[in-house]
Amino acid sequence: MKSTVRAAKQAFWIDAGHAGTQEHYGEQLRRWRHAFAATGGEPGASGVTLDPLHFALAAWEVATGPVADSPYVRTHPRVLDATCHRAEDGRDPLAVVELAAPPPVPLPDGWSSWRHVGEQPYAAGPEGSPTVLSTLELRIPLSGDRLPTPTRPRAEGLPNLDDAQASLEAFVAELNAAVTPFLRELDGVEGVPETDGATMVQWLRTQIEADKATAEAAGAGPWRYLTTSGAAPGPVRQGTGGARRLEFGGRRTVTRVGFHDDDLLHPVEAIHIALHDPADVIARCGAELALLNEHTPALSAARDAGAGAPCPQCGEGAGSPCQTLRHLAYGYRLRLGWRPEWSPAR
């Protein structure tokens, strides 16, 4: 795989691309399930809150706070702390993000400031030496209307992993939009000039990797829609009689599929779900990530050419990012964080 320009260093990203990280987060959700208990007249089901704000705040705390022995939401090295809590009016979340910042004035001889090596977080120098530690505190009102509504728990008292993932994605998208511009001003990105194209590439990579991780957590087995009792299973099989059902990889079956108002799913909805099962999503995401890597300039080329680094496949004059990546990103335009200026040329 080619070395690519990583996150026009986003402030936050979900560590869904490494093996076992999402499973570990799921274990943490089980361990701290009491944080998701419905309280004070909130809507709930099976002991779990269905209030979007309460659920999202608990998911963030488990992914980032002191309870997380291995944070599921990773941060830029300058991010010293990031908390989300309910604002005083109780309607929307408020995020407080603390960044390590350069000293506002020249330092006298013998004084030092933050130390930073590679990908390690910014840290103070040795104790006993004169040190100036400047920070920048951002207080960011977030939109509660953008938070997804959690679904009924599949296990008594346990929050659903996919619901927690969706809540994290909503927070990460809003926080990156607010915090990343400050990081650009503070230090740039690993010696590569910050560009709108680099931001689009990282945003796109985040969407694809998150979809792939969610599909992997849902199970790689095929999902099948069956309409004939005893028929041989297949990706989608329709018949003239028998009960309709949707099988989730042999682990769970939904039988309320029909044409009545009180049915859980209509047949066309069940067919759509079966055609886009985890195995299909994992395969599609793998192909999209390969395409993204092929059309992203290598890190060394980006440093040499700056904002004008050409696409290694499309060549000079293709623009940065190229039309291939713009078309690929356009397929995700309904996601949080999309910018109209990333649209492909007409």
C-alpha positions as CSV (number, residue, x, y, z in Angstrom):
1,M,0.0,0.0,0.0
2,K,1.2,3.5,-0.8
3,S,2.1,5.9,1.9
4,T,-0.6,8.4,1.9
5,V,-1.3,11.8,3.5
6,R,-3.1,10.9,6.6
7,A,-5.8,12.9,8.1
8,A,-5.2,16.4,7.2
9,K,-4.8,15.8,10.8
10,Q,-8.3,15.8,12.0
11,A,-8.8,16.6,15.6
12,F,-10.7,13.3,16.3
13,W,-11.2,10.0,14.5
14,I,-12.8,6.7,15.5
15,D,-10.2,3.9,15.7
16,A,-12.3,1.5,13.7
17,G,-9.6,0.5,11.2
18,H,-7.5,-1.7,13.6
19,A,-8.4,-5.3,14.4
20,G,-10.2,-5.8,17.7
21,T,-10.8,-2.1,18.5
22,Q,-14.5,-2.1,17.9
23,E,-14.9,-5.4,19.8
24,H,-13.1,-3.9,22.7
25,Y,-15.4,-0.9,22.7
26,G,-18.3,-3.3,22.7
27,E,-16.8,-4.9,25.8
28,Q,-16.5,-1.5,27.5
29,L,-20.1,-0.7,26.7
30,R,-21.1,-3.9,28.5
31,R,-18.9,-3.0,31.4
32,W,-20.3,0.5,31.8
33,R,-23.9,-0.2,30.8
34,H,-25.2,1.5,33.9
35,A,-24.3,4.8,32.2
36,F,-27.0,4.1,29.6
37,A,-29.8,3.4,32.1
38,A,-32.9,5.5,31.5
39,T,-33.6,8.1,34.2
40,G,-36.0,10.9,35.0
41,G,-38.9,10.1,32.7
42,E,-36.7,9.5,29.6
43,P,-37.9,7.2,26.9
44,G,-36.3,3.8,27.4
45,A,-36.5,0.1,26.5
46,S,-35.2,-2.9,28.3
47,G,-33.5,-0.7,30.9
48,V,-31.6,1.4,28.3
49,T,-32.3,5.1,27.5
50,L,-33.6,6.0,24.1
51,D,-32.9,9.7,24.7
52,P,-30.5,10.6,21.9
53,L,-28.5,13.1,24.1
54,H,-28.1,10.9,27.2
55,F,-27.2,7.9,25.0
56,A,-24.6,9.9,23.0
57,L,-23.0,11.5,26.0
58,A,-22.6,8.0,27.6
59,A,-21.2,6.6,24.4
60,W,-18.6,9.4,24.2
61,E,-17.6,9.0,27.9
62,V,-17.0,5.3,27.4
63,A,-15.0,5.9,24.2
64,T,-12.8,8.8,25.5
65,G,-13.1,9.3,29.3
66,P,-11.1,8.0,32.2
67,V,-13.2,4.8,32.0
68,A,-11.7,4.0,28.6
69,D,-8.5,2.0,29.2
70,S,-7.9,2.1,25.4
71,P,-9.7,5.1,23.8
72,Y,-11.9,4.2,20.9
73,V,-12.0,7.8,19.7
74,R,-8.4,8.9,19.0
75,T,-7.2,12.5,19.0
76,H,-4.7,14.8,17.5
77,P,-1.5,15.1,19.6
78,R,-2.4,18.7,20.6
79,V,-5.8,17.6,22.1
80,L,-5.2,17.4,25.8
81,D,-8.8,16.9,26.8
82,A,-12.2,16.7,25.2
83,T,-15.4,16.4,27.2
84,C,-19.0,16.5,26.2
85,H,-21.8,17.2,28.6
86,R,-25.4,18.5,28.7
87,A,-25.6,22.3,28.4
88,E,-27.2,24.3,31.2
89,D,-30.5,24.6,29.3
90,G,-30.5,20.8,29.1
91,R,-31.5,20.7,25.4
92,D,-28.2,20.4,23.5
93,P,-24.6,19.1,24.2
94,L,-21.7,21.3,24.9
95,A,-18.1,20.2,24.2
96,V,-15.0,21.6,25.9
97,V,-11.8,20.9,24.1
98,E,-8.4,21.8,25.4
99,L,-5.5,22.2,23.0
100,A,-1.7,22.6,23.6
101,A,-0.7,25.9,22.2
102,P,2.6,27.7,21.6
103,P,3.6,30.3,24.1
104,P,2.1,33.8,23.4
105,V,5.4,35.5,24.0
106,P,9.1,34.6,23.3
107,L,10.6,32.5,26.1
108,P,13.5,33.8,28.1
109,D,16.7,31.7,28.2
110,G,16.4,28.5,30.2
111,W,12.6,28.2,29.7
112,S,10.9,25.5,27.7
113,S,7.3,24.7,26.5
114,W,5.4,21.7,25.3
115,R,7.4,18.8,24.0
116,H,6.2,16.7,21.1
117,V,7.8,13.7,19.3
118,G,6.2,12.0,16.3
119,E,2.6,10.9,17.0
120,Q,3.0,11.2,20.8
121,P,0.7,13.6,22.6
122,Y,2.1,17.0,23.6
123,A,3.6,16.8,27.1
124,A,5.4,19.0,29.6
125,G,9.1,18.9,30.0
126,P,11.0,17.4,33.0
127,E,9.9,18.4,36.4
128,G,12.2,20.9,38.0
129,S,12.9,22.9,34.9
130,P,11.2,26.3,34.1
131,T,8.3,25.5,31.8
132,V,5.5,27.5,30.1
133,L,2.4,25.5,29.2
134,S,-0.1,27.5,27.1
135,T,-3.5,26.0,26.3
136,L,-6.4,27.0,24.2
137,E,-9.9,26.1,25.5
138,L,-12.7,25.8,23.0
139,R,-16.3,25.7,24.2
140,I,-18.3,24.3,21.3
141,P,-22.1,24.2,21.3
142,L,-23.2,21.1,19.5
143,S,-26.6,20.3,17.8
144,G,-28.7,17.8,19.6
145,D,-30.9,17.6,16.5
146,R,-28.1,15.8,14.6
147,L,-27.8,13.0,17.1
148,P,-29.3,9.7,16.0
149,T,-32.1,8.1,18.0
150,P,-30.9,4.8,19.5
151,T,-32.9,1.6,18.7
152,R,-34.4,-0.9,21.1
153,P,-31.6,-3.0,22.8
154,R,-31.1,-6.4,21.3
155,A,-30.0,-7.7,24.8
156,E,-31.6,-6.7,28.1
157,G,-29.9,-3.7,29.7
158,L,-27.1,-3.5,27.0
159,P,-26.8,-0.5,24.6
160,N,-26.4,-1.6,20.9
161,L,-22.9,-1.2,19.6
162,D,-24.0,0.1,16.2
163,D,-26.1,2.8,18.0
164,A,-23.1,3.9,20.1
165,Q,-21.0,4.0,16.9
166,A,-23.5,6.2,15.2
167,S,-23.6,8.6,18.1
168,L,-19.8,8.8,18.1
169,E,-19.8,9.5,14.4
170,A,-22.2,12.4,14.9
171,F,-20.0,14.0,17.6
172,V,-16.8,13.4,15.7
173,A,-18.1,15.1,12.6
174,E,-19.3,18.2,14.4
175,L,-16.1,18.5,16.6
176,N,-13.8,18.1,13.6
177,A,-15.6,20.9,11.8
178,A,-15.0,23.2,14.8
179,V,-11.6,22.1,16.0
180,T,-9.6,21.2,13.0
181,P,-9.3,24.8,11.6
182,F,-7.6,25.7,14.9
183,L,-5.1,22.9,14.5
184,R,-4.3,24.0,11.0
185,E,-3.4,27.4,12.3
186,L,-1.4,26.0,15.2
187,D,0.9,23.6,13.3
188,G,-0.2,22.4,9.9
189,V,-0.1,18.7,9.1
190,E,3.2,16.7,9.3
191,G,5.0,19.2,7.0
192,V,2.3,19.0,4.3
193,P,0.4,22.2,3.6
194,E,-3.2,22.0,4.6
195,T,-5.6,21.9,1.7
196,D,-9.3,21.4,1.2
197,G,-8.5,18.4,-0.9
198,A,-6.6,16.7,1.9
199,T,-9.5,17.4,4.2
200,M,-11.9,15.8,1.7
201,V,-9.7,12.7,1.4
202,Q,-9.5,12.2,5.1
203,W,-13.3,12.8,5.6
204,L,-14.0,10.2,2.8
205,R,-11.5,7.7,4.4
206,T,-13.3,8.1,7.7
207,Q,-16.7,7.4,6.2
208,I,-15.5,4.2,4.4
209,E,-13.6,2.8,7.4
210,A,-16.5,3.4,9.8
211,D,-18.9,1.6,7.4
212,K,-16.5,-1.3,7.1
213,A,-16.0,-1.5,10.9
214,T,-19.7,-1.4,11.5
215,A,-20.3,-4.2,9.0
216,E,-17.5,-6.3,10.6
217,A,-19.1,-5.9,14.0
218,A,-22.5,-7.0,12.6
219,G,-21.0,-10.3,11.4
220,A,-19.5,-11.2,8.1
221,G,-22.1,-14.0,7.4
222,P,-24.6,-13.5,4.6
223,W,-28.2,-12.2,5.3
224,R,-30.9,-13.9,3.4
225,Y,-34.5,-13.1,2.6
226,L,-36.6,-16.2,2.2
227,T,-40.3,-16.6,1.2
228,T,-40.7,-20.3,0.8
229,S,-40.6,-22.7,3.8
230,G,-37.8,-25.2,3.5
231,A,-36.3,-23.6,0.4
232,A,-32.5,-23.7,-0.1
233,P,-31.1,-20.5,1.3
234,G,-29.7,-17.8,-1.0
235,P,-28.9,-14.1,-0.9
236,V,-32.5,-13.4,-2.0
237,R,-35.1,-16.0,-2.8
238,Q,-38.7,-15.3,-3.6
239,G,-41.5,-17.8,-3.9
240,T,-45.2,-18.0,-4.2
241,G,-46.1,-19.2,-0.7
242,G,-44.8,-19.9,2.8
243,A,-43.7,-17.5,5.5
244,R,-41.5,-14.6,4.7
245,R,-38.5,-14.1,6.9
246,L,-35.2,-12.3,7.0
247,E,-32.2,-14.3,8.4
248,F,-29.2,-12.5,9.8
249,G,-26.4,-14.8,9.3
250,G,-28.1,-17.7,11.1
251,R,-27.9,-15.8,14.4
252,R,-31.4,-14.1,14.3
253,T,-34.5,-14.3,12.2
254,V,-37.2,-11.6,11.6
255,T,-40.5,-13.2,10.6
256,R,-42.7,-10.1,10.6
257,V,-42.4,-9.3,6.9
258,G,-45.5,-8.6,4.9
259,F,-47.8,-6.0,3.4
260,H,-49.7,-4.8,6.5
261,D,-49.3,-1.6,8.4
262,D,-48.2,-3.4,11.5
263,D,-45.6,-5.5,9.8
264,L,-42.0,-4.8,11.0
265,L,-40.7,-4.9,7.4
266,H,-42.2,-4.8,4.0
267,P,-40.8,-7.3,1.5
268,V,-38.9,-4.7,-0.5
269,E,-37.3,-3.4,2.6
270,A,-36.2,-7.0,3.6
271,I,-34.8,-7.5,0.1
272,H,-32.8,-4.3,0.3
273,I,-31.3,-5.2,3.6
274,A,-30.4,-8.7,2.4
275,L,-28.7,-7.3,-0.7
276,H,-26.6,-5.0,1.5
277,D,-25.5,-7.4,4.1
278,P,-22.2,-7.1,6.0
279,A,-20.3,-9.3,3.6
280,D,-21.4,-7.0,0.7
281,V,-20.5,-3.8,2.6
282,I,-17.1,-5.1,3.6
283,A,-16.3,-6.1,0.0
284,R,-17.4,-2.7,-1.3
285,C,-15.5,-0.7,1.4
286,G,-12.4,-2.7,0.6
287,A,-12.6,-1.8,-3.0
288,E,-13.3,1.8,-2.2
289,L,-10.3,2.1,0.1
290,A,-8.1,0.5,-2.6
291,L,-9.3,3.1,-5.1
292,L,-8.8,5.9,-2.5
293,N,-5.2,4.8,-1.9
294,E,-4.4,4.6,-5.6
295,H,-5.6,8.1,-6.2
296,T,-4.0,9.8,-3.2
297,P,-0.5,11.2,-3.6
298,A,2.3,9.6,-1.6
299,L,3.3,11.6,1.5
300,S,6.7,12.5,0.0
301,A,5.1,13.8,-3.2
302,A,2.7,15.9,-1.2
303,R,5.5,17.5,0.7
304,D,7.4,18.2,-2.4
305,A,4.5,19.6,-4.4
306,G,2.5,21.1,-1.6
307,A,-1.1,21.9,-2.4
308,G,-0.6,21.0,-6.1
309,A,0.5,17.3,-5.7
310,P,-1.0,15.5,-8.7
311,C,-3.0,12.3,-8.5
312,P,-0.6,9.3,-9.1
313,Q,-3.2,7.7,-11.4
314,C,-4.7,10.7,-13.3
315,G,-1.5,12.7,-13.5
316,E,-0.9,16.4,-14.0
317,G,-3.9,18.6,-14.7
318,A,-6.4,16.3,-13.0
319,G,-6.8,18.6,-10.1
320,S,-6.4,17.8,-6.4
321,P,-8.3,15.8,-5.4
322,C,-9.0,14.2,-8.8
323,Q,-12.4,13.7,-10.3
324,T,-12.3,10.0,-9.5
325,L,-12.1,10.8,-5.7
326,R,-14.7,13.6,-6.0
327,H,-17.2,11.2,-7.6
328,L,-16.4,8.6,-4.9
329,A,-16.9,11.1,-2.2
330,Y,-20.2,12.4,-3.8
331,G,-21.7,9.0,-3.0
332,Y,-21.4,10.0,0.7
333,R,-22.8,13.5,0.3
334,L,-25.7,12.9,2.6
335,R,-23.3,12.3,5.6
336,L,-22.4,14.8,8.2
337,G,-19.4,16.9,7.2
338,W,-19.9,16.9,3.5
339,R,-19.1,20.2,1.7
340,P,-20.7,21.2,-1.6
341,E,-17.4,22.4,-3.0
342,W,-16.2,18.8,-3.0
343,S,-18.7,18.0,-5.7
344,P,-17.3,16.6,-9.0
345,A,-17.2,18.9,-12.0
346,R,-20.3,18.8,-14.2
